[in-house]
Amino acid sequence: MNDHKIFELGNLRLQCGMTLPKAQLTYQTYGALAADKSNVVLYPTSYGAHHTDIEWLIGPGRILDSDKYFVVIPNMFGNGLSSSPSNMAEPYGMGRFPDFSHWDNIQAQRRMLTEVFAVDHLALVYGWSMGAQQALHWGAVFPDQVAAICAVCGSARTSPHNKVFLEGVRATLTADPAWHEGGFTARPVRGLRAMGRLYAGWAMSQAFYREGKHLELGFASLEDYLVRGWEANFLRRDGDDLLSMLSTWYRSDISDNEIFGGDLASALGAIKARAMIMPSRTDLYFTPEDSEAECAQMPNAEFRPIESIWGHRAGNPLDNSDDEAFLRQAVAELLEA
């Protein structure tokens, strides 16, 4: 499952007003496309993730059942596989990286689905974290093309408190000595390690640590968990790519486009799809209160929080069978409806 495909976008005009020559969207597919093309599930990537990081929940009998559905994972811009700072040619480079938006992501995804598979309708858009942001963008911008949405631990608009968290992550990473005038001149090892430790305190709840869940995952100590579980996670990635995705996350807003002109209520009200809005009860930056307020403005949405102490990671429960079962039930209900 580790290979992938590349969709050539040509000269792509971005929402920020810049043009990206030879833009690419990297994606992977799982399962078989039905003859009537009615079984397509779109599963966008989350912050820092490649498709290989999130495909664990796809397979026969899994949350996204590849025996029944044709699942497509598009890698978002900035993640190192699709067009990203780490693979851009000049004149883009140090201090000249263009800003990507979720508008850019979903427009490119729509082109890929249409031009490669002749698909113009989705049975489900499923996403966690930044993937959930993309799912809600799909519902608002293409309301007639999406039957159902499962938005897990995400938001329609990045909240002010979430932005405070992101400012802290950015400040931590760019404190590395390799940061210079808008880019990194060398691999920011110190910044990446510090970023992992900062993230560990936000991503998991207080109760997660109090109950020693990190030790149940096979780590010998808290330090072992921070080094092998969190520092290692970000050391896999390019520093400029991580900052690019932070920028996309910071500015995420389903109403920030020519259709809605910044009117979030109108954008939420435009989502026709059956939707399940599923925050974690203990998520510290995509809070259930924020999600509930957004859900109330969607005409066909259900607020179903994940009652978990796993914080933000309750929405990507690779090592958590209880939360996985909760998500499985929600997806089954959406698809069977």
C-alpha positions, -999 to +999 in steps of 0.1 A: +000+000+000+030+023+000+031+032-037+013+062-050+000+080-081+007+116-093-019+138-110-003+166-130-021+199-125+000+220-149+003+257-141-020+260-110-033+294-100-035+295-062-060+313-041-032+336-028-028+350-063+004+332-073+009+305-100+026+273-092+042+258-124+040+220-129+019+215-098+013+180-086-013+162-065-001+129-051-028+104-042-035+067-036-065+045-041-079+015-023-106-009-034-125-010-067-146+017-083-182+006-089-195+006-124-220+033-115-193+052-095-215+054-065-190+041-039-163+068-038-150+079-004-125+108-003-101+107+027-078+138+028-046+138+048-040+155+081-012+178+094+022+163+087+007+131+074+014+112+042-012+088+029+008+059+043+003+074+078-035+073+077-043+043+055-044+020+085-081+024+088-087+013+052-092-024+044-117-053+043-140-048+073-121-017+085-136+018+092-134+025+055-142-009+040-122-014+008-144-044-001-173-020-005-159+014-012-133+030-035-113+051-011-091+079-025-065+096-003-052+129-018-021+143-001-026+179+007-003+206-007+027+212+016+030+176+030+061+167+010+044+144-016+021+168-034+036+202-044+054+214-013+083+237-003+106+207-002+100+198-038+095+232-055+117+246-082+130+281-084+119+309-084+101+295-053+125+287-024+139+304+006+114+330+018+094+327-014+071+297-007+036+304-018+007+301+006-016+271+000-052+271+011-078+244+015-096+260-014-065+251-035-066+215-020-102+208-028-102+224-062-072+202-072-089+171-056-120+177-076-100+180-109-082+147-101-115+129-094-131+143-125-103+140-150-088+106-138-120+087-127-149+108-142-163+109-107-185+139-098-203+126-067-189+113-034-206+089-011-185+102+018-158+127+026-140+114+058-114+135+075-095+139+108-080+172+119-069+191+088-086+163+068-119+173+086-113+209+075-111+198+039-142+176+043-162+206+055-148+227+026-160+201+002-195+202+018-198+240+015-181+246-018-195+215-037-228+209-018-244+189-046-215+165-050-212+152-014-237+128+001-222+125+036-194+140+057-176+126+087-156+155+102-135+142+131-116+166+154-116+194+130-133+227+122-150+248+096-130+279+106-098+278+128-107+293+161-087+321+178-075+298+206-065+272+180-044+300+163-027+306+196-016+270+197-004+273+161+016+304+169+033+285+197+042+256+173+055+280+147+076+300+173+091+268+186+101+255+152+115+288+139+136+293+171+160+268+155+193+284+146+188+273+109+158+296+105+168+326+083+146+351+064+116+329+058+132+294+054+156+269+069+192+269+057+198+234+073+178+206+088+162+222+120+168+192+143+166+213+175+134+229+164+118+197+153+126+180+186+112+210+205+081+210+183+074+173+192+076+180+229+053+210+226+028+191+206+028+162+231+013+185+257-015+197+235-024+166+215-031+143+245-052+152+275-042+156+311-060+124+320-042+105+293-009+111+311-024+108+346-036+073+338-003+063+323-017+055+288+016+064+272+032+035+292+005+011+281+016+019+245+049+002+252+071+031+261+094+027+291+090+062+305+076+096+298+109+106+283+109+075+261+074+085+249+084+121+242+115+111+222+103+080+203+066+090+201+068+127+194+102+139+185+105+111+160+072+120+145+083+154+134+119+145+126+105+126+096+094+158+080+109+188+063+107+220+084+095+242+056+068+218+047+056+217+083+054+255+083+035+255+050+009+232+064+007+253+096-001+283+074-029+264+056-043+253+090-041+288+105-061+304+076-086+275+072-121+289+068-149+274+046-163+309+040-130+325+029-138+325-008-157+344-035-188+322-029-194+332+007-173+363+012-164+355+048-199+347+060-194+315+080-231+311+088-240+311+051-212+286+043-223+262+071-259+266+060-250+257+025-238+222+035-265+198+023-247+165+031-256+143+060-229+152+084-214+137+116-194+163+136-172+143+159-148+162+182-130+145+210-144+155+244-108+162+256-093+178+224-075+209+236-074+228+204-103+216+183-127+219+212-161+202+214-177+236+222-164+251+190-176+221+170-210+221+186-215+258+177-206+251+141-227+220+139-258+239+151-256+260+119-255+230+096-289+219+083-283+182+083-256+175+109-254+155+141-230+164+169-215+132+182-185+138+205-160+110+211-160+104+249-123+097+252-093+108+273-070+105+242-073+142+233-069+151+197-056+116+189-090+101+197-098+109+161-070+088+148-071+059+171-044+036+157-037+021+192-072+027+207-098+001+200-126+017+219-124+050+199-119+030+167-151+012+173-170+044+180-158+059+146-166+026+128-202+028+140-206+065+130-192+058+095-215+028+091-245+048+100-236+076+075-230+052+046-260+030+053-283+060+055 
